Amino acid sequence: MPRHVAKGRAFTRQALQDWGWDRTETSEDTLLLVSELLTNASLHSNGCRELVLTADGATLRIEVHDGTTTLPVHHPVPQPGLPGGRGLYIVERLSDRWGTHTYGDGKAVWAEIETTRLEYGTTVEH
């Protein structure tokens, strides 16, 4: 699993750099979103089949496709002291929107970030 997450983060980091969105706090949040979505797919859905990043003028969309139609269980507030239950909480907190959709024998869990957050967010030093 860690290798898939690392590859997904590297792919995302390169895309953000290519699009000029690699030097803001929100770009770091984007990498964390990808990590959480990929980890959830590995732990709960037989792994990621595809990671898709799309961007238009207003939104960056991250989609992680997996091989099960079982929808994720969202815990609105993680239970203190108990492991797990934080992945979708983190996704909800860092993204502007998130959701799921099923198709055939799989589903996609997606998160969206407004591109203005990537363009004009607080700059970080690398």
C-alpha positions as CSV (number, residue, x, y, z in Angstrom):
1,M,0.0,0.0,0.0
2,P,2.6,2.6,0.9
3,R,4.2,2.3,-2.6
4,H,0.8,3.1,-4.3
5,V,0.2,6.1,-2.1
6,A,3.8,7.4,-2.8
7,K,3.3,6.9,-6.5
8,G,-0.1,8.7,-6.4
9,R,1.4,11.6,-4.4
10,A,4.3,11.9,-6.9
11,F,1.9,11.9,-9.8
12,T,-0.2,14.6,-8.1
13,R,2.8,16.6,-7.1
14,Q,4.0,16.6,-10.8
15,A,0.5,17.6,-12.1
16,L,0.3,20.5,-9.5
17,Q,3.7,21.6,-10.6
18,D,2.8,21.4,-14.3
19,W,-0.3,23.5,-13.6
20,G,1.6,26.1,-11.5
21,W,-0.2,25.1,-8.3
22,D,2.7,23.6,-6.3
23,R,3.7,26.3,-3.9
24,T,0.6,26.9,-1.7
25,E,-0.6,25.4,1.6
26,T,-3.6,24.1,-0.5
27,S,-1.2,22.1,-2.7
28,E,0.1,20.4,0.4
29,D,-3.6,19.7,1.4
30,T,-4.2,18.3,-2.1
31,L,-1.3,15.8,-1.5
32,L,-2.9,14.8,1.8
33,L,-6.3,14.3,0.1
34,V,-4.7,12.0,-2.4
35,S,-3.0,10.0,0.3
36,E,-6.2,9.6,2.3
37,L,-8.3,8.6,-0.8
38,L,-5.7,6.1,-1.9
39,T,-5.2,4.7,1.6
40,N,-9.0,4.2,2.0
41,A,-9.2,2.4,-1.4
42,S,-6.4,0.1,-0.3
43,L,-7.8,-0.6,3.2
44,H,-11.5,-0.9,2.3
45,S,-12.0,-1.5,-1.4
46,N,-9.3,-3.9,-2.8
47,G,-7.1,-1.1,-3.9
48,C,-7.1,1.7,-6.4
49,R,-7.8,0.9,-10.0
50,E,-7.3,4.5,-11.2
51,L,-6.3,7.9,-9.9
52,V,-7.8,10.7,-12.1
53,L,-7.0,14.4,-11.7
54,T,-9.0,16.9,-13.8
55,A,-8.9,20.7,-13.7
56,D,-11.0,23.3,-15.3
57,G,-11.0,27.0,-14.7
58,A,-12.7,26.7,-11.4
59,T,-12.1,23.3,-9.9
60,L,-9.4,20.6,-9.4
61,R,-11.1,17.2,-9.1
62,I,-9.4,14.1,-7.6
63,E,-11.0,10.7,-8.3
64,V,-9.9,7.4,-6.9
65,H,-11.6,4.5,-8.7
66,D,-11.7,1.1,-7.0
67,G,-13.2,-2.4,-7.6
68,T,-16.2,-2.4,-5.2
69,T,-19.6,-0.7,-5.2
70,T,-19.7,-0.7,-1.4
71,L,-19.9,3.0,-0.4
72,P,-17.6,4.3,2.3
73,V,-18.8,4.9,5.8
74,H,-18.4,8.5,6.9
75,H,-18.0,9.2,10.6
76,P,-18.7,12.9,11.1
77,V,-16.4,13.1,14.1
78,P,-13.7,10.6,14.8
79,Q,-13.9,8.9,18.1
80,P,-11.0,10.0,20.4
81,G,-8.6,7.2,21.3
82,L,-10.0,4.8,18.7
83,P,-8.0,4.0,15.6
84,G,-9.4,4.7,12.1
85,G,-12.5,6.7,11.1
86,R,-10.4,9.8,10.2
87,G,-9.8,9.4,6.5
88,L,-13.1,10.8,5.2
89,Y,-13.2,13.3,8.0
90,I,-9.9,14.6,6.7
91,V,-11.2,14.6,3.1
92,E,-14.3,16.5,4.2
93,R,-12.2,19.1,6.1
94,L,-9.6,19.7,3.3
95,S,-11.8,19.7,0.2
96,D,-14.5,22.1,-0.9
97,R,-16.8,19.1,-1.9
98,W,-16.5,15.4,-1.9
99,G,-18.7,12.4,-2.8
100,T,-19.0,9.1,-4.4
101,H,-20.5,7.5,-7.5
102,T,-20.9,3.9,-8.5
103,Y,-20.6,2.4,-11.9
104,G,-20.6,-1.2,-13.1
105,D,-18.5,-3.2,-10.6
106,G,-16.7,-0.2,-9.0
107,K,-17.0,3.2,-7.6
108,A,-15.1,6.5,-7.5
109,V,-14.6,8.5,-4.4
110,W,-13.9,12.1,-5.4
111,A,-12.9,15.4,-3.8
112,E,-12.9,18.9,-5.3
113,I,-10.8,22.0,-4.5
114,E,-11.5,25.4,-5.8
115,T,-8.6,26.5,-8.0
116,T,-8.5,29.9,-6.5
117,R,-7.2,28.3,-3.3
118,L,-4.4,26.7,-5.3
119,E,-3.6,30.0,-7.1
120,Y,-3.8,32.5,-4.3
121,G,-3.3,30.5,-1.1
122,T,-0.6,31.0,1.4
123,T,2.8,30.3,-0.2
124,V,5.0,27.7,1.3
125,E,8.8,27.3,1.0
126,H,10.1,24.1,-0.6
